[in-house]
Amino acid sequence: MAELSHWPAVCLTIGMMLKRIARLFTIKTRLEAYLVTYAIAVGAVERGLHYMQNYPGNGGVLLALACLGVPFIAGAKLIDSVKPAELAPAGPKPPARRHAIMKSISRNRPRALRSARGSASPSSHRTD
């Protein structure tokens, strides 16, 4: 057996070697997703041409159109699966005002903020 002294010990296990090989086939960036989508589209056009030659008429055209729909679906899935890089936050976020947020999205009738006067608020017609 050949001496593998220049290889790290991690690479000598089967599981770790399979993980390293699997990382080669992982799509990590949008550019890789675009390139894979292009390859799928070229293959789909070629397959569609073969269908149109082998099945003349409407059947071949329908099969070719079905082949051409695949890159749209696969490309959309590939591009959606690759997340863009997250931007670092500029600074600490100010705390959100819960009341202002809830007031803007509430579907109940608009109400003024409750005051210490109780029911004697200007919008109330009750007298105690």
Sequence and secondary structure as in RCSB ss.txt:
>XXXX:A:sequence
MAELSHWPAVCLTIGMMLKRIARLFTIKTRLEAYLVTYAIAVGAVERGLHYMQNYPGNGGVLLALACLGVPFIAG
AKLIDSVKPAELAPAGPKPPARRHAIMKSISRNRPRALRSARGSASPSSHRTD
>XXXX:A:secstr
    TTS GGGGSHHHHHHHHHHHT   SHHHHHHHHHHHHHHHHHHHHHHHHHSTTHHHHHHHHHHHHHHHHHH
HHHHHHS       SS      HHHHHHHH  S       TTGGGSTT     
